[in-house]
Amino acid sequence: MGRRGFPFLYVQLSGFLGRRPQPEESRWAELREAQSQALATPKTGMAVSADTGGEHEMHPADKQDAGHRLALLAESQVYGKSGR
């Protein structure tokens, strides 16, 4: 496969800071947007985690959901498996 073919899979930043009633500037949202834009790079995949953790948990305690989502990405993008 070589270095150029190596996949890069990552976990989206969590839903830290919660929702706001009105749109406003947010560095956290900008970071998450940058993560989404990285998907334009070939062989990348992002496990969504906006629905994990609470608004005061930068690092949610439940790592199993993120790990499971990464495993599904790897099965699909790296190993060509589908479904589940």
MMTF fields as JSON, N, C-alpha, C and O atoms, coordinates in Angstrom:
{
  "mmtfVersion": "1.0.0",
  "mmtfProducer": "UNKNOWN",
  "numBonds": 335,
  "numAtoms": 336,
  "numGroups": 84,
  "numChains": 1,
  "numModels": 1,
  "chainsPerModel": [1],
  "groupsPerChain": [84],
  "chainIdList": ["A"],
  "bondAtomList": [4, 2, 8, 6, 12, 10, 16, 14, 20, 18, 24, 22, 28, 26, 32, 30, 36, 34, 40, 38, 44, 42, 48, 46, 52, 50, 56, 54, 60, 58, 64, 62, 68, 66, 72, 70, 76, 74, 80, 78, 84, 82, 88, 86, 92, 90, 96, 94, 100, 98, 104, 102, 108, 106, 112, 110, 116, 114, 120, 118, 124, 122, 128, 126, 132, 130, 136, 134, 140, 138, 144, 142, 148, 146, 152, 150, 156, 154, 160, 158, 164, 162, 168, 166, 172, 170, 176, 174, 180, 178, 184, 182, 188, 186, 192, 190, 196, 194, 200, 198, 204, 202, 208, 206, 212, 210, 216, 214, 220, 218, 224, 222, 228, 226, 232, 230, 236, 234, 240, 238, 244, 242, 248, 246, 252, 250, 256, 254, 260, 258, 264, 262, 268, 266, 272, 270, 276, 274, 280, 278, 284, 282, 288, 286, 292, 290, 296, 294, 300, 298, 304, 302, 308, 306, 312, 310, 316, 314, 320, 318, 324, 322, 328, 326, 332, 330],
  "bondOrderList": [1, 1, 1, 1, 1, 1, 1, 1, 1, 1, 1, 1, 1, 1, 1, 1, 1, 1, 1, 1, 1, 1, 1, 1, 1, 1, 1, 1, 1, 1, 1, 1, 1, 1, 1, 1, 1, 1, 1, 1, 1, 1, 1, 1, 1, 1, 1, 1, 1, 1, 1, 1, 1, 1, 1, 1, 1, 1, 1, 1, 1, 1, 1, 1, 1, 1, 1, 1, 1, 1, 1, 1, 1, 1, 1, 1, 1, 1, 1, 1, 1, 1, 1],
  "groupList": [{"groupName": "MET", "atomNameList": ["N", "CA", "C", "O"], "elementList": ["N", "C", "C", "O"], "formalChargeList": [0, 0, 0, 0], "bondAtomList": [1, 0, 2, 1, 3, 2], "bondOrderList": [1, 1, 2], "singleLetterCode": "M", "chemCompType": "L-PEPTIDE LINKING"}, {"groupName": "GLY", "atomNameList": ["N", "CA", "C", "O"], "elementList": ["N", "C", "C", "O"], "formalChargeList": [0, 0, 0, 0], "bondAtomList": [1, 0, 2, 1, 3, 2], "bondOrderList": [1, 1, 2], "singleLetterCode": "G", "chemCompType": "PEPTIDE LINKING"}, {"groupName": "ARG", "atomNameList": ["N", "CA", "C", "O"], "elementList": ["N", "C", "C", "O"], "formalChargeList": [0, 0, 0, 0], "bondAtomList": [1, 0, 2, 1, 3, 2], "bondOrderList": [1, 1, 2], "singleLetterCode": "R", "chemCompType": "L-PEPTIDE LINKING"}, {"groupName": "PHE", "atomNameList": ["N", "CA", "C", "O"], "elementList": ["N", "C", "C", "O"], "formalChargeList": [0, 0, 0, 0], "bondAtomList": [1, 0, 2, 1, 3, 2], "bondOrderList": [1, 1, 2], "singleLetterCode": "F", "chemCompType": "L-PEPTIDE LINKING"}, {"groupName": "PRO", "atomNameList": ["N", "CA", "C", "O"], "elementList": ["N", "C", "C", "O"], "formalChargeList": [0, 0, 0, 0], "bondAtomList": [1, 0, 2, 1, 3, 2], "bondOrderList": [1, 1, 2], "singleLetterCode": "P", "chemCompType": "L-PEPTIDE LINKING"}, {"groupName": "LEU", "atomNameList": ["N", "CA", "C", "O"], "elementList": ["N", "C", "C", "O"], "formalChargeList": [0, 0, 0, 0], "bondAtomList": [1, 0, 2, 1, 3, 2], "bondOrderList": [1, 1, 2], "singleLetterCode": "L", "chemCompType": "L-PEPTIDE LINKING"}, {"groupName": "TYR", "atomNameList": ["N", "CA", "C", "O"], "elementList": ["N", "C", "C", "O"], "formalChargeList": [0, 0, 0, 0], "bondAtomList": [1, 0, 2, 1, 3, 2], "bondOrderList": [1, 1, 2], "singleLetterCode": "Y", "chemCompType": "L-PEPTIDE LINKING"}, {"groupName": "VAL", "atomNameList": ["N", "CA", "C", "O"], "elementList": ["N", "C", "C", "O"], "formalChargeList": [0, 0, 0, 0], "bondAtomList": [1, 0, 2, 1, 3, 2], "bondOrderList": [1, 1, 2], "singleLetterCode": "V", "chemCompType": "L-PEPTIDE LINKING"}, {"groupName": "GLN", "atomNameList": ["N", "CA", "C", "O"], "elementList": ["N", "C", "C", "O"], "formalChargeList": [0, 0, 0, 0], "bondAtomList": [1, 0, 2, 1, 3, 2], "bondOrderList": [1, 1, 2], "singleLetterCode": "Q", "chemCompType": "L-PEPTIDE LINKING"}, {"groupName": "SER", "atomNameList": ["N", "CA", "C", "O"], "elementList": ["N", "C", "C", "O"], "formalChargeList": [0, 0, 0, 0], "bondAtomList": [1, 0, 2, 1, 3, 2], "bondOrderList": [1, 1, 2], "singleLetterCode": "S", "chemCompType": "L-PEPTIDE LINKING"}, {"groupName": "GLU", "atomNameList": ["N", "CA", "C", "O"], "elementList": ["N", "C", "C", "O"], "formalChargeList": [0, 0, 0, 0], "bondAtomList": [1, 0, 2, 1, 3, 2], "bondOrderList": [1, 1, 2], "singleLetterCode": "E", "chemCompType": "L-PEPTIDE LINKING"}, {"groupName": "TRP", "atomNameList": ["N", "CA", "C", "O"], "elementList": ["N", "C", "C", "O"], "formalChargeList": [0, 0, 0, 0], "bondAtomList": [1, 0, 2, 1, 3, 2], "bondOrderList": [1, 1, 2], "singleLetterCode": "W", "chemCompType": "L-PEPTIDE LINKING"}, {"groupName": "ALA", "atomNameList": ["N", "CA", "C", "O"], "elementList": ["N", "C", "C", "O"], "formalChargeList": [0, 0, 0, 0], "bondAtomList": [1, 0, 2, 1, 3, 2], "bondOrderList": [1, 1, 2], "singleLetterCode": "A", "chemCompType": "L-PEPTIDE LINKING"}, {"groupName": "THR", "atomNameList": ["N", "CA", "C", "O"], "elementList": ["N", "C", "C", "O"], "formalChargeList": [0, 0, 0, 0], "bondAtomList": [1, 0, 2, 1, 3, 2], "bondOrderList": [1, 1, 2], "singleLetterCode": "T", "chemCompType": "L-PEPTIDE LINKING"}, {"groupName": "LYS", "atomNameList": ["N", "CA", "C", "O"], "elementList": ["N", "C", "C", "O"], "formalChargeList": [0, 0, 0, 0], "bondAtomList": [1, 0, 2, 1, 3, 2], "bondOrderList": [1, 1, 2], "singleLetterCode": "K", "chemCompType": "L-PEPTIDE LINKING"}, {"groupName": "ASP", "atomNameList": ["N", "CA", "C", "O"], "elementList": ["N", "C", "C", "O"], "formalChargeList": [0, 0, 0, 0], "bondAtomList": [1, 0, 2, 1, 3, 2], "bondOrderList": [1, 1, 2], "singleLetterCode": "D", "chemCompType": "L-PEPTIDE LINKING"}, {"groupName": "HIS", "atomNameList": ["N", "CA", "C", "O"], "elementList": ["N", "C", "C", "O"], "formalChargeList": [0, 0, 0, 0], "bondAtomList": [1, 0, 2, 1, 3, 2], "bondOrderList": [1, 1, 2], "singleLetterCode": "H", "chemCompType": "L-PEPTIDE LINKING"}],
  "groupTypeList": [0, 1, 2, 2, 1, 3, 4, 3, 5, 6, 7, 8, 5, 9, 1, 3, 5, 1, 2, 2, 4, 8, 4, 10, 10, 9, 2, 11, 12, 10, 5, 2, 10, 12, 8, 9, 8, 12, 5, 12, 13, 4, 14, 13, 1, 0, 12, 7, 9, 12, 15, 13, 1, 1, 10, 16, 10, 0, 16, 4, 12, 15, 14, 8, 15, 12, 1, 16, 2, 5, 12, 5, 5, 12, 10, 9, 8, 7, 6, 1, 14, 9, 1, 2],
  "groupIdList": [1, 2, 3, 4, 5, 6, 7, 8, 9, 10, 11, 12, 13, 14, 15, 16, 17, 18, 19, 20, 21, 22, 23, 24, 25, 26, 27, 28, 29, 30, 31, 32, 33, 34, 35, 36, 37, 38, 39, 40, 41, 42, 43, 44, 45, 46, 47, 48, 49, 50, 51, 52, 53, 54, 55, 56, 57, 58, 59, 60, 61, 62, 63, 64, 65, 66, 67, 68, 69, 70, 71, 72, 73, 74, 75, 76, 77, 78, 79, 80, 81, 82, 83, 84],
  "secStructList": [7, 6, 4, 4, 4, 7, 7, 3, 3, 3, 3, 7, 7, 7, 7, 6, 6, 7, 7, 7, 1, 1, 7, 7, 7, 7, 2, 2, 2, 2, 2, 2, 2, 2, 2, 2, 2, 4, 4, 4, 1, 6, 6, 3, 3, 3, 3, 7, 7, 6, 6, 1, 1, 7, 6, 6, 7, 1, 1, 7, 1, 7, 7, 2, 2, 2, 2, 2, 2, 2, 2, 2, 2, 0, 0, 0, 0, 0, 6, 7, 7, 7, 7, 7],
  "xCoordList": [0.819, 0.0, 0.864, 0.504, 1.975, 2.849, 2.27, 1.103, 3.085, 2.647, 1.49, 0.62, 1.471, 0.406, -0.949, -1.982, -0.958, -2.214, -2.676, -3.706, -1.937, -2.257, -3.491, -3.525, -4.509, -5.712, -5.476, -4.626, -6.24, -6.183, -7.607, -8.419, -7.901, -9.233, -9.132, -8.183, -10.107, -10.062, -11.463, -12.46, -11.517, -12.789, -13.071, -12.216, -14.276, -14.727, -14.692, -14.882, -14.452, -14.54, -15.961, -16.924, -16.083, -17.398, -18.279, -17.877, -19.485, -20.444, -20.197, -21.14, -18.971, -18.573, -19.133, -19.173, -19.55, -20.121, -21.605, -22.231, -22.186, -23.625, -24.147, -23.384, -25.449, -26.127, -26.362, -26.478, -26.428, -26.732, -28.083, -28.431, -28.848, -30.16, -30.07, -30.98, -28.982, -28.769, -27.388, -26.465, -27.236, -25.906, -24.918, -25.274, -23.686, -22.647, -21.283, -21.159, -20.27, -18.9, -18.476, -18.785, -17.776, -17.337, -16.062, -16.056, -14.991, -13.728, -13.908, -13.308, -14.732, -14.979, -15.649, -15.273, -16.641, -17.329, -16.366, -16.444, -15.477, -14.493, -13.565, -13.23, -13.155, -12.307, -13.054, -12.492, -14.316, -15.104, -15.321, -15.316, -15.507, -15.645, -14.358, -14.4, -13.221, -11.926, -11.784, -11.244, -12.265, -12.218, -13.056, -12.648, -14.215, -15.064, -14.395, -14.481, -13.735, -13.062, -11.904, -11.554, -11.314, -10.211, -10.666, -9.839, -11.96, -12.481, -12.29, -12.453, -11.947, -11.657, -10.336, -10.072, -9.511, -8.237, -8.52, -9.268, -7.924, -8.173, -7.825, -6.893, -8.601, -8.383, -8.497, -7.822, -9.354, -9.624, -11.04, -11.901, -11.269, -12.6, -12.75, -11.794, -13.954, -14.211, -15.355, -16.441, -15.105, -16.15, -16.853, -16.233, -18.134, -18.905, -19.084, -19.39, -18.893, -19.059, -19.81, -19.777, -20.492, -21.226, -22.316, -22.74, -22.764, -23.842, -23.336, -24.131, -22.042, -21.494, -21.088, -20.782, -21.088, -20.661, -21.679, -22.732, -21.344, -22.195, -21.539, -20.397, -22.253, -21.724, -20.524, -19.85, -20.252, -19.088, -18.02, -17.112, -18.131, -17.169, -16.388, -16.859, -15.211, -14.379, -13.932, -13.835, -13.662, -13.245, -14.275, -14.125, -15.319, -16.361, -15.788, -14.842, -16.366, -15.907, -16.176, -15.42, -17.241, -17.604, -16.757, -17.073, -15.692, -14.802, -15.239, -14.778, -16.126, -16.529, -17.295, -17.096, -18.17, -18.909, -17.95, -18.075, -17.0, -16.024, -15.197, -14.959, -14.759, -13.973, -14.763, -14.227, -16.033, -16.889, -17.071, -17.018, -17.281, -17.458, -16.179, -16.234, -15.035, -13.762, -13.581, -13.104, -13.964, -13.85, -14.731, -14.312, -15.941, -16.825, -16.23, -16.306, -15.636, -14.969, -13.831, -13.696, -13.025, -11.893, -12.379, -11.829, -13.405, -13.933, -14.402, -14.182, -15.047, -15.576, -14.491, -14.361, -13.711, -12.76, -11.46, -10.87, -11.006, -9.718, -9.868, -9.086, -10.883, -11.047, -12.161, -12.355, -12.905, -13.933, -15.182, -15.951, -15.388, -16.599, -17.76, -17.552, -18.961, -20.125, -21.185, -21.159, -22.112, -23.209, -22.852, -21.684, -23.838, -23.803, -24.605, -24.696],
  "yCoordList": [-1.192, 0.0, 1.259, 2.235, 1.272, 2.44, 3.567, 3.53, 4.556, 5.678, 6.465, 6.943, 6.601, 7.38, 6.706, 7.373, 5.42, 4.7, 4.455, 3.816, 4.947, 4.69, 5.486, 6.701, 4.831, 5.553, 6.346, 5.995, 7.412, 8.217, 8.372, 9.077, 7.708, 7.741, 8.455, 8.244, 9.295, 10.074, 10.26, 10.023, 10.688, 10.908, 12.412, 13.208, 12.772, 14.16, 14.643, 13.857, 15.921, 16.495, 16.319, 16.381, 16.102, 15.845, 17.093, 18.162, 16.921, 18.023, 18.933, 19.523, 19.063, 19.914, 21.329, 21.858, 21.924, 23.278, 23.333, 24.368, 22.272, 22.224, 23.18, 23.872, 23.204, 24.053, 25.445, 25.637, 26.392, 27.775, 28.129, 27.61, 29.005, 29.362, 30.16, 30.105, 30.893, 31.698, 31.4, 31.089, 31.49, 31.302, 32.341, 33.501, 31.91, 32.813, 32.279, 31.113, 33.114, 32.695, 31.61, 31.684, 30.614, 29.518, 28.906, 28.37, 28.984, 28.35, 26.837, 26.17, 26.307, 24.862, 24.433, 23.428, 25.207, 24.904, 25.033, 24.25, 25.996, 26.171, 24.957, 24.506, 24.434, 23.235, 22.038, 21.259, 21.903, 20.789, 20.937, 19.945, 22.149, 22.389, 22.016, 21.417, 22.371, 22.011, 20.493, 19.968, 19.791, 18.325, 17.796, 16.861, 18.387, 17.96, 18.24, 17.423, 19.375, 19.732, 18.787, 18.592, 18.205, 17.259, 16.018, 15.295, 15.767, 14.596, 14.708, 13.724, 15.9, 16.075, 15.408, 15.174, 15.101, 14.425, 12.942, 12.315, 12.384, 10.967, 10.048, 10.304, 8.981, 7.926, 8.405, 7.885, 9.399, 9.842, 9.438, 9.25, 9.31, 9.003, 9.574, 9.6, 10.035, 10.642, 9.914, 9.77, 9.461, 8.873, 10.012, 10.741, 10.159, 11.245, 10.978, 9.855, 12.008, 11.847, 13.01, 13.189, 13.808, 14.963, 14.528, 15.311, 13.29, 12.799, 12.09, 11.537, 12.104, 11.444, 12.487, 13.628, 12.103, 13.008, 14.089, 14.177, 14.899, 16.006, 17.33, 17.373, 18.398, 19.705, 20.137, 21.109, 19.429, 19.755, 18.671, 18.641, 17.773, 16.689, 16.866, 16.495, 17.428, 17.576, 16.204, 15.972, 15.3, 13.935, 12.987, 12.571, 12.637, 11.76, 10.46, 9.9, 9.993, 8.761, 7.541, 6.571, 7.57, 6.441, 6.436, 7.121, 5.666, 5.553, 4.42, 4.335, 3.552, 2.404, 2.807, 2.208, 3.809, 4.247, 4.755, 4.398, 5.581, 6.114, 4.974, 4.947, 4.039, 2.911, 2.039, 1.578, 1.813, 1.011, 1.709, 1.067, 3.002, 3.762, 3.775, 3.698, 3.872, 3.795, 2.416, 2.298, 1.38, 0.019, -0.158, -0.783, 0.385, 0.298, 1.044, 0.569, 2.216, 2.96, 2.134, 2.041, 1.545, 0.746, -0.45, -0.742, -1.139, -2.277, -1.855, -2.564, -0.701, -0.219, 0.33, -0.105, 1.286, 2.001, 1.258, 1.366, 0.508, -0.158, -1.59, -2.05, -2.289, -3.706, -3.991, -5.14, -2.955, -3.113, -3.883, -4.328, -4.042, -4.742, -3.743, -2.546, -4.237, -3.352, -3.923, -5.103, -3.07, -3.496, -3.563, -3.453, -3.74, -3.885, -2.847, -2.806],
  "zCoordList": [0.0, 0.0, 0.0, -0.658, 0.702, 0.739, 1.575, 1.966, 1.842, 2.673, 2.067, 2.795, 0.778, 0.131, 0.252, 0.185, 0.426, 0.52, 1.94, 2.153, 2.909, 4.311, 4.723, 4.527, 5.291, 5.706, 6.993, 7.811, 7.147, 8.362, 8.872, 8.273, 9.981, 10.586, 11.923, 12.678, 12.21, 13.45, 14.008, 13.326, 15.257, 15.943, 16.003, 16.393, 15.612, 15.68, 17.134, 18.063, 17.315, 18.653, 19.171, 18.406, 20.46, 21.053, 21.042, 20.584, 21.559, 21.633, 22.812, 23.341, 23.234, 24.359, 24.209, 23.099, 25.267, 25.377, 25.059, 25.285, 24.549, 24.338, 23.284, 22.61, 23.159, 22.174, 22.727, 23.937, 21.843, 22.202, 21.586, 20.525, 22.236, 21.69, 20.378, 19.551, 20.199, 19.0, 18.431, 19.184, 17.115, 16.523, 17.072, 17.277, 17.302, 17.786, 17.381, 17.007, 17.452, 17.139, 18.12, 19.31, 17.622, 18.477, 17.925, 16.817, 18.686, 18.278, 18.208, 17.365, 19.095, 19.117, 17.812, 17.209, 17.387, 16.129, 14.948, 14.001, 14.992, 13.917, 13.83, 12.734, 14.976, 14.983, 14.398, 13.628, 14.771, 14.243, 12.736, 12.008, 12.275, 10.841, 10.108, 9.034, 10.69, 10.089, 10.013, 9.039, 11.031, 10.982, 9.821, 9.132, 9.606, 8.494, 7.156, 6.239, 7.035, 5.791, 5.484, 4.32, 6.515, 6.309, 5.547, 4.992, 5.516, 4.807, 3.298, 2.576, 2.82, 1.388, 1.016, -0.163, 2.003, 1.769, 1.516, 2.267, 0.464, 0.17, 1.349, 2.112, 1.464, 2.456, 3.899, 4.788, 4.127, 5.49, 5.878, 5.019, 7.159, 7.666, 9.053, 9.828, 9.375, 10.679, 11.365, 10.802, 12.57, 13.396, 14.12, 14.894, 13.868, 14.469, 15.96, 16.36, 16.78, 18.227, 18.855, 20.073, 18.023, 18.543, 19.522, 20.372, 19.402, 20.257, 21.517, 22.276, 21.738, 22.933, 23.97, 23.624, 25.204, 26.271, 26.573, 25.941, 27.543, 27.951, 27.631, 27.172, 27.87, 27.497, 28.334, 27.993, 29.416, 30.247, 30.189, 31.02, 29.197, 29.041, 27.746, 26.671, 27.854, 26.66, 26.166, 24.961, 27.1, 26.775, 27.38, 28.529, 26.629, 27.169, 27.721, 27.167, 28.808, 29.448, 28.582, 28.635, 27.784, 26.94, 25.671, 24.699, 25.691, 24.532, 23.604, 22.466, 24.088, 23.288, 22.038, 20.981, 22.131, 20.942, 19.874, 18.702, 20.272, 19.303, 18.709, 17.502, 19.545, 19.065, 18.101, 17.093, 18.409, 17.529, 16.185, 15.136, 16.218, 14.977, 14.146, 12.918, 14.807, 14.076, 13.446, 12.317, 14.181, 13.651, 12.416, 11.442, 12.446, 11.28, 10.085, 8.952, 10.344, 9.271, 8.667, 7.447, 9.533, 9.055, 8.237, 7.176, 8.728, 7.977, 6.595, 5.613, 6.523, 5.252, 4.334, 3.19, 4.837, 3.991, 3.76, 2.685, 4.745, 4.625, 4.118, 3.286, 4.63, 4.302, 3.316, 2.921, 2.904, 1.888, 2.309, 1.457, 3.614, 4.093, 4.126, 4.322, 3.935, 3.98, 4.908, 5.258, 5.295, 6.131, 7.604, 7.976, 8.416, 9.866, 10.505, 11.732]
}
